[in-house]
Structure formats: structure tokens, C-alpha cells
Amino acid sequence: MRAVLEVILVILQIYWWVVLAMIIMSWLISFNVINTRNQFVAAVWRILNQLTEPVLRPIRNVMPNFSGLDISPIILFLIIFFVERVIIYYIYPNVF
């Protein structure tokens, strides 16, 4: 059972990095540092959106509009942090 919890923690960490990559790439695209007409950039952007959008969309639907400021990734980071801490402090020590 501990192995399953370790795998879940690793998956949460990887997903955290994927969301961070999506945030950084969205900034780079909006400030015209990178261009989505490049096929590689477009492919990476499409993959990152497909991985993060199903989780971020429900958070965006619940959150109020902050005049163009998207704080849904911050809320997702807090949720990931909370789930990790629950696993580490409450579930993991009680598994034999």
C-alpha cells in the first residue's frame, strides 16, 4: 500500500510541474517571446492544454472573474499541496 501512495505522490508532483510549465508557456506566448506558429511550440502547447484544461476548467467555472486574471492554477497548486499533505501526514503513517 505504501508503494501505491508513493506513486500517487510522484504523479501529483509531475502534474504540479506540468501546470507550472503551462503557466510559464502561456506567459511566453502572451508576451510574444515564443510563437505558436512554430510546429513544436504549438504541439507542446496543445499537449499542456490537454493535460491541464480538464482540471482547471471546473475551477474556473467556480471562481469569480478577476478581470482577465486567471488564478485557477494557484487554486490547483493549493489543492495539490493539500492532497499531498493529507497523504503524507494522515494516510501514510497509518498504512502498515
Number of C-alpha atoms within 10 A of each C-alpha: 8 13 8 9 16 14 11 15 18 13 12 17 15 12 16 18 12 17 22 16 15 22 14 12 18 16 13 13 15 11 10 10 9 15 14 14 9 9 10 11 15 14 13 15 18 13 13 19 16 11 15 17 14 10 13 17 12 11 16 16 10 9 13 10 11 8 6 6 7 13 15 18 19 12 15 17 16 12 12 17 15 12 14 19 14 12 17 15 10 11 13 15 10 10 9 6
